[in-house]
Amino acid sequence: VTIDLQQFEDRKRDHIRYALDQANQASGQSGLESVHLVHEALPDLDFEELSLASVCLGRPAPTPFYIAGMTAGHADAAHLNLMMARACQTRGWAMGVGSQRRELEATSTDKWKELRETAPDVVLVANLGISQLIRTPLAQIERVVAGLRADALAIHLNALQEVMQPEGTPHFKGSLSAVRRICAELSIPVVLKETGCGFSARTLARLREAGFAAVDVSGLGGTHWGRIEGARAAPRSIQAQAAQTYAGWGETTVDSVRAAREALPGMEIWASGGVRSGLDAAKLIALGAQRVGYAKPALEAALAGEVALDAWMAQQEYELKTALFCTGSATPAELARGAHAVIGAGPR
Ligand SMILES: Cc1cc2nc3c(=O)[nH]c(=O)nc-3n(C[C@H](O)[C@H](O)[C@H](O)COP(=O)(O)O)c2cc1C
């Protein structure tokens, strides 16, 4: 796989700029507005004793949160990644890195080494796209994950983005067998993740026996890569117009989590895509997700600096704890067990 590095850097810089533009968010489409958590007026709890402790890929974790993988391609990229890694280390969040496609060819892994040293206790998730992995020998993948000393590899699926991206690679033939092969042979667990279009029950049924350790649904409702690539494409180009047609394409985050809960019993479910508050996180946990992630809001907070990032993370934790308290749940696992969510309750 040969890629033009300058083009790659430019594209990543564009992606950040367009991702921050509200027009490229599928706001209001996550399904979260129609999920209601039932209030408990008489919780048998003290707020101080609530715990966010959870499980991540089978290991105990201080919180059920993660920052979802983002490539940060401008000059500040390394700085932003390190800032997020430090914050995750402090607060006990997991963290995905953005696509490491470049590392499949480059030999230097110094920046990943530094990231791991900054966040020794963080569950760090490496990231590569399926359209690259179909043709990549396992040894090359192992080299990328070893550079980061990653705890897991996220294989990202981004069919809509690859189609809409003028220089995209919409080549997915052999993708299911590639997923199976990597899950069977890689030395660390695999997280299968979408990038904002979610998973249908049908896709999940096809994936049931593929062998991954967790699914990150990344559903419709937040950052929308069809819109972003459409915005990047030349005005009035075929992609720009198609992006408008497909502005609402995808399976919502709520539908994806429910489908995953049903299709993959016992599987660890990570939920992202339009999560914008600790209450959103609580709703997804109540629906069966074990872990809840944010991409764009974490990027925005990090761009405002280290203090702002920490405050934003504290806000998510406080809001999730509020949902625990007001549903009478001592932990996220209790929130999940208690049948606290009502769906179709109308906007809240
Ligand atoms: C600037 C930016 C870059 C991203 N780059 C990647 C990437 O390289 N690999 C990946 O799997 N997902 C990538 N994503 C997708 C996120 O991990 C996440 O699935 C998606 O943005 C939905 O979450 P959100 O609505 O909270 O932004 C990126 C998202 C953003 C905002």
The ligand as an SDF file (V2000), in Angstrom:
LIG
                    3D

 31 33  0  0  0  0  0  0  0  0999 V2000
  -11.1240   14.2310   13.9410 C   0  0  0  0  0  0  0  0  0  0  0  0
  -11.5590   12.7960   13.9740 C   0  0  0  0  0  0  0  0  0  0  0  0
  -10.7270   11.8180   13.4540 C   0  0  0  0  0  0  0  0  0  0  0  0
  -11.1030   10.4660   13.5020 C   0  0  0  0  0  0  0  0  0  0  0  0
  -10.2300    9.5180   13.0420 N   0  0  0  0  0  0  0  0  0  0  0  0
  -10.5440    8.2020   13.1980 C   0  0  0  0  0  0  0  0  0  0  0  0
   -9.5940    7.1970   12.8730 C   0  0  0  0  0  0  0  0  0  0  0  0
   -8.5000    7.4760   12.4160 O   0  0  0  0  0  0  0  0  0  0  0  0
   -9.9480    5.8920   13.0870 N   0  0  0  0  0  0  0  0  0  0  0  0
  -11.1720    5.5400   13.6030 C   0  0  0  0  0  0  0  0  0  0  0  0
  -11.4430    4.3620   13.8180 O   0  0  0  0  0  0  0  0  0  0  0  0
  -12.1080    6.4870   13.8890 N   0  0  0  0  0  0  0  0  0  0  0  0
  -11.8110    7.7890   13.7210 C   0  0  0  0  0  0  0  0  0  0  0  0
  -12.7320    8.7450   14.0800 N   0  0  0  0  0  0  0  0  0  0  0  0
  -14.0860    8.3060   14.4780 C   0  0  0  0  0  0  0  0  0  0  0  0
  -14.3070    8.2630   15.9830 C   0  0  0  0  0  0  0  0  0  0  0  0
  -13.4830    7.2890   16.5950 O   0  0  0  0  0  0  0  0  0  0  0  0
  -15.7890    7.9610   16.3430 C   0  0  0  0  0  0  0  0  0  0  0  0
  -16.1000    6.6390   15.9550 O   0  0  0  0  0  0  0  0  0  0  0  0
  -16.7710    8.9010   15.6670 C   0  0  0  0  0  0  0  0  0  0  0  0
  -16.2160   10.1860   15.5180 O   0  0  0  0  0  0  0  0  0  0  0  0
  -18.0780    9.0150   16.4240 C   0  0  0  0  0  0  0  0  0  0  0  0
  -17.8920    9.6260   17.6820 O   0  0  0  0  0  0  0  0  0  0  0  0
  -18.2990   11.1790   17.9650 P   0  0  0  0  0  0  0  0  0  0  0  0
  -19.7070   11.3570   17.4370 O   0  0  0  0  0  0  0  0  0  0  0  0
  -18.2060   11.3240   19.4500 O   0  0  0  0  0  0  0  0  0  0  0  0
  -17.3220   12.0390   17.2440 O   0  0  0  0  0  0  0  0  0  0  0  0
  -12.3740   10.0890   14.0440 C   0  0  0  0  0  0  0  0  0  0  0  0
  -13.2040   11.0960   14.5620 C   0  0  0  0  0  0  0  0  0  0  0  0
  -12.8210   12.4240   14.5470 C   0  0  0  0  0  0  0  0  0  0  0  0
  -13.7620   13.4540   15.1340 C   0  0  0  0  0  0  0  0  0  0  0  0
  1  2  1  0
  2  3  1  0
  2 30  2  0
  3  4  2  0
  4  5  1  0
  4 28  1  0
  5  6  2  0
  6  7  1  0
  6 13  1  0
  7  8  2  0
  7  9  1  0
  9 10  1  0
 10 11  2  0
 10 12  1  0
 12 13  2  0
 13 14  1  0
 14 15  1  0
 14 28  1  0
 15 16  1  0
 16 17  1  0
 16 18  1  0
 18 19  1  0
 18 20  1  0
 20 21  1  0
 20 22  1  0
 22 23  1  0
 23 24  1  0
 24 25  2  0
 24 26  1  0
 24 27  1  0
 28 29  2  0
 29 30  1  0
 30 31  1  0
M  END
$$$$
